[in-house]
């Protein structure tokens, strides 16, 4: 049923969260948060730059956006989760939501470093796919334990996880890393603060540009055949746009980091020709 906001209503709060599954996800979240902070601090020290910390801060600013994007996704957390971080716009946001910002920070910066290091595009794509595939079981565990759910009549779900989210989990960080690679040369000194809204902006761009066909199907109550077609289009866009960005950005980064060509040796003066007397 579509609510007054124009988006699909959840139909009621999600309850019955498994304490064991919830605390498992909390442990994984805290590990990711700690690792992301230590990684950003180490990179800031190594590079003598605040940019890694700014990327971490940008990823953290995602949190206030969570309730609003969840309404678009058709997603909600359990209302009876043991530890709630905050409630905004009538939606419970548990402590596990901190892991989203941690992943945004860690994987975006790491893929950015891979671009700078000249890692081949094929290898970067393989890394992205593996990272996304590894994330799927964690989401399936959380869904099975009623820690969160993707609600609505969505025939594109695989064990509760929409195929659009499965693809997005593989390539969203690549999109963010490419944007960072384009922006980084211009983020010297105080200008690095201009990056603060960029990570949430990248997610909104991916959600509204890549996945909007599937969201139209979800909130419009499309029947199964057109829904699957629109979900397929969204899945393709979630891969195609970040991969197109990679094809554009990788050569630019390599060109910017290439050492200058050595100067050409001075031309040797021509030898005088002795004419016979």
Secondary structure, DSSP 4 states (H G I P E B T S, - for coil): -B-TTSSBP-SS-B----HHHHHHHHHHHHHHHHHHHHHHHHHHHHHT-SHHHHHHHHHHTTGGGHHHHHHHHTEEEBTT-S-EEEEETTEEEEGGGHHHHHHHHHHHHHHHHHHHTT--HHHHHHHHHHHHHHHHHHHHHHHHTTSEEE-SS-TTEETTEEHHHHHHHHHHHHHHHHHHHHHHTT--GGGGGGGTTHHHHHHHHIIIIISHHHHHHHHHT--HHHHHHHHHHHHHHHHHHHHHHHHHHHHHHHHHHSPPPPPPPPPPPPPPPPPP-
